[in-house]
């Protein structure tokens, strides 16, 4: 008797060869749709959907770290800019040479020529007529270092950008964002020179309006770069719950108030208002300074009156402290993501440090080290606020 094979035994032989696969981990053949070409040869079929996400995250991490390095350099730039201003060095370089300016004076003749150019401008004629060459060198190096760091940031940004672009490591949606960052950096350099020029005319002081605009631009570039880096690092996180909407709005209110407080500090710096009314909490023995409405029209006091500008900065600092403390208390009633919880804790700690730094800097008549630390603390507080906002972000990429 001849036994015919059953259909269940013959059916596999009728399956097209392209549907056969071999699972190396289990040591068996499998039947299924053809494996996509971009998959690894020895990969199981059920791992294919996760590979694009893993590959994307692998490509994003170096880009995110590169952007964070640029953020760190901008942070240093902000602090060094504060030191340059506090040491009276900002007007020591009276020319703007984007290319040739990377080389400082090297010989005695070059130093003397640079010093003679400085002597032709108001700061030397009005404030520093007794300054010698050695004293000029001391202030020159601060401004030179500030400008050189700005150029270094441009190089550190541009070279990796071109590398990632050539290697096709940058997502198509990310490319225009990076181009915007580079353009903003170039415009910031122009704005910096525009600020310096205001002190090279008649009055050897830079305009508080231009100084504050320069500071605001630095914070804008920093925040944009930091936010994009956070998007890349945490692109696979889950969407936060809709019931977090109130605390999310509160966190943005904290960031907005922090920003306004920082900008008011720019006017304090521009008017050198920190050197007046060096008591706290009273100003000249009063809770509200008598000279607040000294100028007319009244709104000019907000930007040009030393008493008003310092009082406003004090008031905004107190409001920021209270708002962050309130936010920390309210956040306890929500089931927040771990990053958001960390953000609120760091915010409450940093605002206390920053507030204390501000008071001590004022009482000690604005020593350079404390004032520069206070300026760095403002950017640190702003960074933590952004970090918290991002942790509460509603829409996720995956």
ABEGO torsion letter per residue (X at the ends): XBBBBBAAAAAAAABBAAABBBBAAAGBBBBBBBBBAABBAABBAAAAAAAAAAAAAAAAAAAAAAAAAAAAAAAAAAAAAAAAAAAGAAAABABBBAAAAABBBABAAAAAAAAAAAAABAAAAAAAAABBAAAAAAAAAAAAAAAAAAAAAAAAAAAAAAAAAAAGABBAAAAAAAAAAAAAAAAAAAAAAAAAAAAABABABBBAAAAAAAAAAAAAAAAAAAAAAAAAAAAABBBBBAAAAAAAAAAAAAAAAAAAAAAAAAAAAAAGAAABGBBOABBGGBABBAAAAABOBAAAAAAABAAAAAAAAAAAAAAAAAAAAAAAAAAAABBBBAAAAAAAAAAAAAAAAAAAAAAAAAAAGGBAAAAAAAAAAAAAAAAAAAAAAAAABABBAX
